[in-house]
Amino acid sequence: MSIGDVEELQWELLNLKSTIEKSDACLYAPTNDDIYDDNCIFKFLHCYLLELEVVLIEDMQVTDDYHDKIKTSIYHRKNKLEEHEHQYNSSGCSPCEAQRVANSTIFLYNLERLLEKIGTTISLSV
């Protein structure tokens, strides 16, 4: 994942903010404190993308081309993480289902903090 990928996802979240916050779903939402091992960063990002798909699927009334493009982008980003999962030694990470459950507002906040952490991690490793 590149810094460009992180920035694109941050921009997509900004555009989906009202859709996400309208959701009444309870979502798995680990905090940065839950990410006890840097190897788990991308595992937890994958968890967030899975949950984000749930929110977007539940919000089927939004069917404009723009939202469809974002849904497709998130789907492909999730699949890309799955394809490269072997690069991240995430075997010691807790499963998504073992993470904290939160409402959509907290979910969005925690995801934004995780993306900031990933952006910082990527910047430091370059």
Secondary structure, 3 states (H helix, E strand, C coil): CCHHHHHHHHHHHHHHHHHHHHCCCCEECCCHHHCCCHHHHHHHHHHHHHHHHHHHHHCCCCCCHHHHHHHHHHHHHHHHHHHCHHHCCCCCCCCHHHCCEECHHHHHHHHHHHHHHHHHHHHHHC
